[in-house]
C-alpha cells in the first residue's frame, strides 16, 4: 500500500541515510581510491629518486632487523631534497610504527588497529551521516585512504615508507624541545597517507564540534553531522 504524503505544513522529511545514496558512496569510495593511489604512487617515486638511486625495500630484510636499524641499514646516506626552504623537504625513512613513529615494532597491532579504524569509519558513514553530508563523506574517505595506504605498506614491506618532512630546521621557541630532545617544530618524517589521515580527522573533529547537541544519534537523528555540508 502506498504511504500517504505528509500533509502540507507538516514536518519536512529527513534526508536519506548515506548508506542508501549512490552519490554518497561515490564520494567515499572515489576519495578513498584516489587518495590511496596518490599515497602509494608518491612513495614509489620517492624511493626511486630521492636517494639518487632506487631504494628497494624487501619485507624479509625489514623483518630481519631491529626497528631502530631499518633506516640506517636499508636506506643509503643521502642529502634531503629541498622543495621549499624551511617549509618542505624530502628524505627517506622507514617507519616501523605509526604516525610520528609511535609504537615502533608493533606491526601487527597497527595492522589490526587500521582494520578496526576502517570498520569504524564505514560505520560512521552508514549510521552517522545522511546523503547530503558530502564533506563528512569526503573526510571519511580521506581517513580510509590514509589507512589503506599505510596498511598496504605494513603488509607488503613490514614497515611504512616515509619521505615528507615539513618545516625542516624550524625550531621550537624559547629553547623548548619535544620529549626525546627534538628541537624542531615538526621533527617527524611522514607520507601522503599520514597527511590524509590528519586532514580527515581534523575535518570530522571540527564538524562534530560545530554540530548541535540535538544532532547526536541518541537524540533520534540519522547523524551528528547532518546539515554541516551544503
Protein Blocks (a to p, Z undefined) as FASTA:
>chain_A
ZZddddehiacdddddfklpmklmmmmmmmmmmmmmmmmmmmmmmmmmmnopacdddfkl
mmmpcfklmmmmmpccdddddfbghkbccdddddfbdehhiaihilmlmmmmmmmmmmmm
mmmmmmmpcfklmmlmmmmmmmmmmmmmmmmmmmmnopacdfbdghehiacehhiacehi
iabfblcccdfklmmmmmmmmmmmmmmmmpcfklpmklopabfkgokaZZ
